[in-house]
Amino acid sequence: MTKTHMPEEQQDSGDGEIAQQTVRTEPDLETVQRQCDEYLAGWKRAQADYANLMRETERSKQEFAKFATEQSLLKLLPAIDQFEVAMQFTPSLDGVPDNGRRTFETWITGLEAIRSLWTASAKELGLERISATGLLDPSIHEAVAEESHESVPAGHIVRATQNGWTLNGKLIRPAKVLVSKGPLA
């Protein structure tokens, strides 16, 4: 930084008193220009730092929102699993008398509507069920048991014991599956 004040000099004014005189010099144009360049560079760095901070803050908010969604969905998945198990055991209406059949049909239709709403909402949130068919993929399937099976080749999935899920392409829970050893020898 340029000094704009020179040290004070003491001079005798002739009457015995010492008068203080301040000598000032004007900064030269080159010094002022250098200061302006420094201030401008600092301002530009501050602007860039602020823009970076805003981007990082937005990224952090989005990551937090994703994490919060993931945790909430992980807590809901057991209830969805149980609902799916219950739907697998929907009773046949063959033996139900005609006067009670309409009530049960309406009830089953309502349950199917709930399943449909859940599926649409899950898809909108980026939640997708992992396919539990075909060849075992250790990156998305967790083999919980192995059994001999006549019609399913060795290394292929017989059935899922628990659905697996991805959220926006990220695995949040692998599918637990039963794997075929192939036919009995």
C-alpha positions as CSV (number, residue, x, y, z in Angstrom):
1,M,0.0,0.0,0.0
2,T,1.3,3.5,-0.8
3,K,1.8,5.9,2.0
4,T,0.0,9.2,1.4
5,H,1.4,10.8,4.6
6,M,5.1,11.4,5.2
7,P,6.4,11.6,8.7
8,E,5.9,14.8,10.4
9,E,8.9,17.1,10.5
10,Q,9.6,19.6,13.2
11,Q,10.7,23.1,12.3
12,D,11.5,26.2,14.4
13,S,9.2,29.0,13.5
14,G,11.6,31.6,14.8
15,D,9.6,32.6,17.9
16,G,10.8,29.6,20.0
17,E,7.9,27.4,19.2
18,I,8.3,24.4,17.2
19,A,5.7,24.1,14.4
20,Q,4.8,20.8,13.1
21,Q,4.5,20.5,9.4
22,T,3.1,17.5,7.5
23,V,4.5,16.8,4.1
24,R,2.1,15.1,1.8
25,T,2.9,13.6,-1.6
26,E,0.4,12.6,-4.2
27,P,0.6,8.9,-5.2
28,D,1.7,8.4,-8.7
29,L,-0.6,7.1,-11.4
30,E,1.2,3.7,-11.6
31,T,0.7,3.1,-7.9
32,V,-3.0,4.0,-8.1
33,Q,-3.5,1.8,-11.1
34,R,-1.8,-1.2,-9.3
35,Q,-4.1,-0.7,-6.3
36,C,-7.2,-0.6,-8.6
37,D,-6.0,-3.8,-10.3
38,E,-5.6,-5.5,-6.9
39,Y,-9.0,-4.4,-5.7
40,L,-10.6,-5.5,-9.0
41,A,-8.9,-8.9,-8.9
42,G,-10.0,-9.3,-5.2
43,W,-13.6,-8.4,-6.1
44,K,-13.6,-10.9,-9.0
45,R,-12.3,-13.6,-6.7
46,A,-15.0,-12.8,-4.2
47,Q,-17.6,-13.0,-7.0
48,A,-16.3,-16.3,-8.1
49,D,-16.2,-17.6,-4.6
50,Y,-19.8,-16.5,-4.0
51,A,-20.9,-18.2,-7.2
52,N,-19.1,-21.4,-6.2
53,L,-20.7,-21.2,-2.7
54,M,-24.2,-20.9,-4.3
55,R,-23.6,-23.9,-6.6
56,E,-22.3,-26.0,-3.7
57,T,-25.2,-25.0,-1.5
58,E,-27.7,-26.0,-4.1
59,R,-26.0,-29.3,-4.7
60,S,-26.0,-29.9,-0.9
61,K,-29.7,-29.2,-0.7
62,Q,-30.5,-31.6,-3.6
63,E,-28.3,-34.3,-2.0
64,F,-30.0,-33.8,1.3
65,A,-33.5,-34.0,-0.3
66,K,-32.5,-37.2,-2.1
67,F,-31.1,-38.7,1.2
68,A,-34.3,-37.7,3.0
69,T,-36.4,-39.3,0.3
70,E,-34.3,-42.5,0.4
71,Q,-34.6,-42.9,4.1
72,S,-38.4,-42.3,4.1
73,L,-38.9,-44.8,1.3
74,L,-36.7,-47.4,3.0
75,K,-39.0,-47.2,6.0
76,L,-42.1,-47.7,3.8
77,L,-40.8,-50.7,1.8
78,P,-41.6,-53.3,4.5
79,A,-45.2,-52.2,4.4
80,I,-45.3,-52.4,0.6
81,D,-43.7,-55.9,0.8
82,Q,-46.4,-57.0,3.2
83,F,-49.1,-55.6,0.9
84,E,-47.7,-57.5,-2.0
85,V,-47.6,-60.7,0.0
86,A,-51.2,-60.2,1.0
87,M,-52.2,-59.5,-2.7
88,Q,-50.6,-62.9,-3.7
89,F,-53.1,-64.6,-1.5
90,T,-56.2,-62.9,-2.8
91,P,-58.9,-65.6,-2.4
92,S,-60.9,-67.0,-5.3
93,L,-64.4,-65.8,-5.5
94,D,-65.7,-69.1,-7.0
95,G,-67.3,-70.3,-3.8
96,V,-68.8,-66.9,-2.7
97,P,-72.6,-66.6,-3.1
98,D,-73.8,-64.2,-5.7
99,N,-75.3,-61.8,-3.1
100,G,-71.8,-61.4,-1.4
101,R,-69.6,-61.6,-4.5
102,R,-70.1,-57.9,-5.4
103,T,-68.7,-56.8,-2.1
104,F,-65.6,-58.9,-2.4
105,E,-65.1,-57.9,-6.1
106,T,-65.3,-54.2,-5.0
107,W,-62.9,-54.8,-2.2
108,I,-60.3,-56.6,-4.5
109,T,-60.7,-53.8,-7.1
110,G,-60.0,-51.2,-4.3
111,L,-56.8,-53.2,-3.4
112,E,-55.7,-53.2,-7.0
113,A,-56.3,-49.5,-7.2
114,I,-54.1,-49.0,-4.1
115,R,-51.3,-51.1,-5.8
116,S,-51.7,-49.0,-9.0
117,L,-51.4,-45.7,-7.1
118,W,-48.3,-47.0,-5.2
119,T,-46.7,-48.1,-8.5
120,A,-47.4,-44.7,-10.1
121,S,-46.2,-42.7,-7.1
122,A,-43.0,-44.8,-6.7
123,K,-42.2,-44.4,-10.4
124,E,-42.7,-40.6,-10.1
125,L,-40.3,-40.5,-7.1
126,G,-37.7,-42.6,-9.1
127,L,-38.3,-45.8,-7.1
128,E,-38.2,-49.0,-9.3
129,R,-38.5,-52.6,-8.4
130,I,-35.6,-54.8,-9.4
131,S,-36.4,-57.7,-11.7
132,A,-36.0,-61.0,-9.9
133,T,-36.0,-63.2,-13.0
134,G,-33.3,-64.7,-15.1
135,L,-29.6,-65.1,-14.3
136,L,-28.4,-64.1,-10.8
137,D,-26.7,-60.6,-10.9
138,P,-24.7,-60.2,-7.6
139,S,-24.7,-56.4,-8.1
140,I,-28.5,-56.2,-7.6
141,H,-29.5,-59.7,-6.2
142,E,-28.7,-61.3,-2.9
143,A,-28.8,-65.1,-3.0
144,V,-30.4,-66.3,0.3
145,A,-30.6,-70.0,-0.7
146,E,-30.0,-72.5,-3.4
147,E,-32.2,-75.4,-4.4
148,S,-32.4,-78.0,-7.1
149,H,-35.0,-77.2,-9.8
150,E,-36.0,-79.2,-12.8
151,S,-37.1,-76.4,-15.1
152,V,-34.8,-73.5,-14.0
153,P,-31.1,-73.8,-15.1
154,A,-28.3,-73.5,-12.6
155,G,-27.4,-70.0,-11.6
156,H,-30.8,-68.6,-12.5
157,I,-33.4,-67.2,-10.1
158,V,-36.2,-69.4,-9.0
159,R,-38.1,-66.7,-7.1
160,A,-37.7,-63.6,-5.0
161,T,-38.1,-63.8,-1.2
162,Q,-38.0,-60.0,-0.9
163,N,-38.2,-57.4,-3.6
164,G,-35.2,-55.2,-4.3
165,W,-35.4,-51.5,-5.2
166,T,-33.4,-48.8,-6.9
167,L,-34.0,-45.1,-6.3
168,N,-33.0,-42.9,-9.3
169,G,-30.8,-45.7,-10.5
170,K,-29.0,-46.2,-7.2
171,L,-29.5,-49.5,-5.5
172,I,-31.2,-49.0,-2.1
173,R,-32.1,-52.6,-1.4
174,P,-31.0,-55.7,-3.3
175,A,-33.6,-58.3,-4.2
176,K,-33.3,-61.4,-2.0
177,V,-33.6,-64.5,-4.2
178,L,-33.7,-68.2,-4.3
179,V,-31.2,-69.6,-6.9
180,S,-31.4,-72.9,-8.8
181,K,-28.7,-75.5,-8.6
182,G,-30.2,-77.1,-11.7
183,P,-32.0,-80.4,-11.9
184,L,-31.3,-83.2,-9.4
185,A,-28.6,-85.5,-10.6
